[in-house]
Amino acid sequence: MDFKYLVTATRPRIYLLWAVLVPVGFVATNFYQRHAINALWTVIAIIGLGYMLRVMPLRQVSQMRRIFGAWLMPIVLGLVVSGVVFYVHTAAAGNLIGHLGAFWLGVMAVGYLLNGLADSPGHWYFYNVAINAVFCVLCFTVTAFVPVQYLVAAIVSGWSMLNLWLLRADS
């Protein structure tokens, strides 16, 4: 494994940035579960997507546009839903507020799925789809996971990106 490559090449640096940003956001959310945490998540999304926008050759390579879109769409939709549920007063919105960590594991599973379809070979992305989807379901259905869903999401999201950083970056 070429560790110099893992810290200098574009693809691995993107994975590494997200491997740091997303767990930090989930740990912060674990300790501050208020609507204002959405501002932190918006900043995290802007940093991560902005970096991707800056370093990916989107104009020259159509595959890079598809990869960027594979993450842009679910992240923006997830941010919108995460904000709107605080203003919509329905039972479903109230239930989702209590499961936003699980919801985001599902959003990330969708992102990995779309990314895997856009960036072959996709088997590492599909592995992450499975991990995120399983823990999404567990955090929604197993009551013991609900109080720690953000810590679970921090571990799963960090592991997923580190997995790509170590195993997908050079292929």
One Martini backbone bead per residue (centre of mass of N, CA, C, O) as a GRO file, in nm:
protein
  171
    1MET     BB    1   0.096   0.037   0.024
    2ASP     BB    2   0.059   0.382  -0.072
    3PHE     BB    3   0.070   0.647   0.144
    4LYS     BB    4   0.137   0.883  -0.036
    5TYR     BB    5  -0.103   0.852  -0.223
    6LEU     BB    6  -0.328   0.874   0.013
    7VAL     BB    7  -0.229   1.203   0.051
    8THR     BB    8  -0.211   1.319  -0.271
    9ALA     BB    9  -0.446   1.216  -0.406
   10THR     BB   10  -0.762   1.294  -0.480
   11ARG     BB   11  -0.946   1.059  -0.401
   12PRO     BB   12  -0.827   1.001  -0.114
   13ARG     BB   13  -0.874   1.290  -0.003
   14ILE     BB   14  -1.178   1.280  -0.015
   15TYR     BB   15  -1.220   1.042   0.172
   16LEU     BB   16  -1.066   1.163   0.414
   17LEU     BB   17  -1.236   1.412   0.459
   18TRP     BB   18  -1.505   1.256   0.511
   19ALA     BB   19  -1.383   1.078   0.746
   20VAL     BB   20  -1.380   1.339   0.928
   21LEU     BB   21  -1.641   1.512   0.901
   22VAL     BB   22  -1.880   1.316   0.965
   23PRO     BB   23  -1.807   1.217   1.251
   24VAL     BB   24  -1.799   1.496   1.377
   25GLY     BB   25  -2.099   1.557   1.326
   26PHE     BB   26  -2.216   1.314   1.487
   27VAL     BB   27  -2.088   1.375   1.758
   28ALA     BB   28  -2.211   1.656   1.788
   29THR     BB   29  -2.507   1.553   1.772
   30ASN     BB   30  -2.502   1.375   2.024
   31PHE     BB   31  -2.454   1.650   2.213
   32TYR     BB   32  -2.645   1.828   1.989
   33GLN     BB   33  -3.004   1.802   1.971
   34ARG     BB   34  -3.063   2.046   1.754
   35HIS     BB   35  -3.154   2.242   1.495
   36ALA     BB   36  -2.871   2.399   1.481
   37ILE     BB   37  -2.700   2.155   1.365
   38ASN     BB   38  -2.760   2.212   1.063
   39ALA     BB   39  -2.536   2.421   1.027
   40LEU     BB   40  -2.301   2.226   1.051
   41TRP     BB   41  -2.390   2.041   0.814
   42THR     BB   42  -2.370   2.262   0.601
   43VAL     BB   43  -2.070   2.312   0.634
   44ILE     BB   44  -1.978   2.027   0.574
   45ALA     BB   45  -2.099   2.014   0.289
   46ILE     BB   46  -1.944   2.255   0.173
   47ILE     BB   47  -1.664   2.150   0.218
   48GLY     BB   48  -1.686   1.875   0.071
   49LEU     BB   49  -1.814   1.972  -0.200
   50GLY     BB   50  -1.615   2.200  -0.256
   51TYR     BB   51  -1.368   2.023  -0.280
   52MET     BB   52  -1.471   1.847  -0.506
   53LEU     BB   53  -1.518   2.080  -0.707
   54ARG     BB   54  -1.214   2.174  -0.709
   55VAL     BB   55  -1.063   1.874  -0.779
   56MET     BB   56  -1.259   1.792  -0.990
   57PRO     BB   57  -1.292   1.713  -1.342
   58LEU     BB   58  -1.591   1.809  -1.449
   59ARG     BB   59  -1.547   1.923  -1.746
   60GLN     BB   60  -1.370   1.671  -1.862
   61VAL     BB   61  -1.533   1.446  -1.680
   62SER     BB   62  -1.826   1.277  -1.671
   63GLN     BB   63  -1.781   1.086  -1.432
   64MET     BB   64  -1.736   1.314  -1.222
   65ARG     BB   65  -2.021   1.429  -1.243
   66ARG     BB   66  -2.164   1.172  -1.146
   67ILE     BB   67  -2.026   1.152  -0.873
   68PHE     BB   68  -2.108   1.427  -0.767
   69GLY     BB   69  -2.417   1.378  -0.804
   70ALA     BB   70  -2.430   1.124  -0.616
   71TRP     BB   71  -2.392   1.335  -0.366
   72LEU     BB   72  -2.553   1.593  -0.401
   73MET     BB   73  -2.844   1.492  -0.397
   74PRO     BB   74  -2.859   1.348  -0.115
   75ILE     BB   75  -2.750   1.580   0.058
   76VAL     BB   76  -2.957   1.797  -0.009
   77LEU     BB   77  -3.206   1.633   0.063
   78GLY     BB   78  -3.120   1.574   0.356
   79LEU     BB   79  -3.104   1.870   0.450
   80VAL     BB   80  -3.392   1.943   0.393
   81VAL     BB   81  -3.530   1.731   0.568
   82SER     BB   82  -3.380   1.803   0.837
   83GLY     BB   83  -3.518   2.090   0.844
   84VAL     BB   84  -3.828   2.045   0.791
   85VAL     BB   85  -3.910   1.860   1.041
   86PHE     BB   86  -3.917   2.120   1.237
   87TYR     BB   87  -4.188   2.253   1.072
   88VAL     BB   88  -4.338   1.984   1.073
   89HIS     BB   89  -4.655   1.872   1.228
   90THR     BB   90  -4.601   1.540   1.246
   91ALA     BB   91  -4.556   1.219   1.316
   92ALA     BB   92  -4.336   1.164   1.105
   93ALA     BB   93  -4.153   1.402   1.179
   94GLY     BB   94  -4.114   1.324   1.476
   95ASN     BB   95  -3.985   1.049   1.415
   96LEU     BB   96  -3.746   1.158   1.244
   97ILE     BB   97  -3.609   1.329   1.458
   98GLY     BB   98  -3.545   1.060   1.633
   99HIS     BB   99  -3.388   0.944   1.334
  100LEU     BB  100  -3.149   1.103   1.183
  101GLY     BB  101  -2.916   0.906   1.190
  102ALA     BB  102  -3.057   0.686   1.028
  103PHE     BB  103  -3.130   0.854   0.784
  104TRP     BB  104  -2.825   0.915   0.707
  105LEU     BB  105  -2.753   0.625   0.648
  106GLY     BB  106  -2.948   0.611   0.408
  107VAL     BB  107  -2.829   0.840   0.243
  108MET     BB  108  -2.548   0.709   0.217
  109ALA     BB  109  -2.642   0.455   0.074
  110VAL     BB  110  -2.736   0.605  -0.177
  111GLY     BB  111  -2.466   0.737  -0.247
  112TYR     BB  112  -2.310   0.471  -0.284
  113LEU     BB  113  -2.485   0.357  -0.504
  114LEU     BB  114  -2.447   0.584  -0.711
  115ASN     BB  115  -2.138   0.570  -0.710
  116GLY     BB  116  -2.116   0.271  -0.802
  117LEU     BB  117  -2.258   0.325  -1.079
  118ALA     BB  118  -2.038   0.558  -1.170
  119ASP     BB  119  -1.783   0.379  -1.024
  120SER     BB  120  -1.588   0.160  -1.154
  121PRO     BB  121  -1.565  -0.049  -0.935
  122GLY     BB  122  -1.848  -0.103  -0.697
  123HIS     BB  123  -1.798  -0.301  -0.452
  124TRP     BB  124  -1.717  -0.097  -0.225
  125TYR     BB  125  -1.981   0.061  -0.230
  126PHE     BB  126  -2.175  -0.182  -0.181
  127TYR     BB  127  -2.066  -0.246   0.095
  128ASN     BB  128  -2.153   0.033   0.212
  129VAL     BB  129  -2.447   0.003   0.164
  130ALA     BB  130  -2.493  -0.236   0.353
  131ILE     BB  131  -2.390  -0.113   0.615
  132ASN     BB  132  -2.575   0.139   0.619
  133ALA     BB  133  -2.848  -0.011   0.592
  134VAL     BB  134  -2.833  -0.188   0.842
  135PHE     BB  135  -2.797   0.052   1.049
  136CYS     BB  136  -3.050   0.198   0.974
  137VAL     BB  137  -3.249  -0.022   1.058
  138LEU     BB  138  -3.151  -0.057   1.348
  139CYS     BB  139  -3.201   0.248   1.434
  140PHE     BB  140  -3.517   0.219   1.375
  141THR     BB  141  -3.585  -0.080   1.536
  142VAL     BB  142  -3.374  -0.062   1.774
  143THR     BB  143  -3.391   0.080   2.078
  144ALA     BB  144  -3.083   0.067   2.163
  145PHE     BB  145  -2.989   0.260   1.916
  146VAL     BB  146  -3.121   0.540   1.946
  147PRO     BB  147  -2.927   0.687   2.162
  148VAL     BB  148  -2.663   0.594   1.953
  149GLN     BB  149  -2.696   0.671   1.645
  150TYR     BB  150  -2.464   0.886   1.609
  151LEU     BB  151  -2.232   0.699   1.687
  152VAL     BB  152  -2.289   0.488   1.477
  153ALA     BB  153  -2.267   0.683   1.236
  154ALA     BB  154  -1.974   0.761   1.288
  155ILE     BB  155  -1.853   0.479   1.254
  156VAL     BB  156  -1.973   0.399   0.980
  157SER     BB  157  -1.877   0.646   0.815
  158GLY     BB  158  -1.580   0.624   0.877
  159TRP     BB  159  -1.540   0.335   0.779
  160SER     BB  160  -1.637   0.374   0.488
  161MET     BB  161  -1.419   0.584   0.405
  162LEU     BB  162  -1.169   0.422   0.492
  163ASN     BB  163  -1.223   0.191   0.306
  164LEU     BB  164  -1.189   0.359   0.049
  165TRP     BB  165  -0.913   0.477   0.106
  166LEU     BB  166  -0.767   0.187   0.119
  167LEU     BB  167  -0.932   0.011  -0.130
  168ARG     BB  168  -1.019   0.234  -0.373
  169ALA     BB  169  -0.807   0.462  -0.443
  170ASP     BB  170  -0.614   0.266  -0.646
  171SER     BB  171  -0.847   0.164  -0.872
   0.00000   0.00000   0.00000
